[in-house]
Structures are given as structure tokens and as C-alpha cells.
């Protein structure tokens, strides 16, 4: 029996003959015919199905600008300074959404009590400030930031060489407060670490105080209406507690 593989290959035929049975000149002619018959169209870039989402790259601070044109610049270039307390607030909020814990640490005032970390009974340190920030980022889902009020609190010694004005002043020791609201879902139990099934979306209100330190606006303190232990807002608006959540 002839077991030559040539007898089993008959995928292409030209004029009734096997491609392998043609001589060199005939094979060249057949190859040209194949190229003529088969026209390969250039592939177009695949853009997926349906229309692209114009809000996909929006900045989490709800400025309506793209993240790359907004808070990302402050996150990526540490030498850049925020122009105002409100801009810093928005950048810190975006940092929580983006899980950029280094920016939160960088823009927290040295006198902020949260820098001491979390302590247990007897003053023993349970976790560092950096660890607390990471936990705060992971246990909450943040969205829908709205700034309702910016208030100038305290001016420092007058320095005519530096920028004036409540919002833009960077005189050492100057203070301003920002009141804002946002939506938050608490994803995990803080004590047990267990994931919360179908966490409700809560309306959060906060008041953050910023102070100029070494020429930069930084978060001095922040108070929230959220009771982390009860997983619900405080009973009264006056009952607030220091918060590690945005800003």
C-alpha cells in the first residue's frame, strides 16, 4: 500500500489537479491565482459593542472633568500644591476612591490626632496611621461628593509677599473649614472584618478643617455624622466624631 502523505493532501485543486502534482511553473501560477482570489481586508480597531461611556474616566471628586485633568495631577506629582482647601478636599476624596493612601498621609497635618494611630486600652498601639488609612479605604465605598460651604477661619501673620484671600491664602497657620456631603457604603464590620451583605447607601455629612503647614494646605481635623460602631448616622447632628473617612 502506498502510504505517502502526498496522496492524502488534496486541499487545493487547480483545473482538477492536486497542487502537489503541478510542476514549479504551474505552482507559481496557481499561487498567484490564490492571491488574486483571496483579498485580505485590513482590520479596523475594535472599539467594543455599543457607545463608549463618557463618564468612565470622570474624576471621583465629581468636578465633571476627566481624572487625568483633575485630581490625578496632584496624586502623581507630589511637588504640586493644591490651590485651595476645597481643591485639597476633592483630591483627598478622589484618593480614597482610588486607594491612594500615600497621598492621604502626605496631606495630613502633623498635629492631626489620627497620626498617632489606633490604640487599645492601656495606650498600646494597635495599628499605625498608615494602616488605619488603608483600612478606611477598604471598608468604605465613596461617591457623589458635594461641597456645600467653604469658610475662612483664621489668618496668620500678614505677609505681603504671599497670596492673599480666604480660599487661596497659604500663610503659615491660616485655617479654613469645608463642609460637604457624599454617599457611603460600609462594606465590612470593623470589629470582625466580616463583609456586610447588601450594605445600604448612607448620606454622609462632614466638616473638615485645613491649616497651612510648611506652605501647603493640610487636613487638621475632620468630624463626621457616622457612628462606626452602630453602622448608622449619629442620632443628632451635634453628636459627631473624628473621622478617617474622606477627606
Buried (B, 14 or more C-beta within 10 A) or exposed (E): EEEEEEEEEEEBEBEEEBBEEBEEEBBEEBBEEEEEEEEEEEEEEEEEEEEEEEEEEBBBBBBEEBBEEBBBEBBEEEEEBBBBBBBBBBBBBBBBBBEBBEBBBBBBBEEBEBBEBBEEEEEEEEBBBBBBBBBBBEBBBBEEBEBEEBBBBEBBEEEEEBEEEBBBBBBEEBBBBBBBBBBBBBEBEEEEEEEEEEBEEBEBBBBBBBBBBEEBBBBBBBBBBBBBEEBEBBEEEEEBEEBBBBB
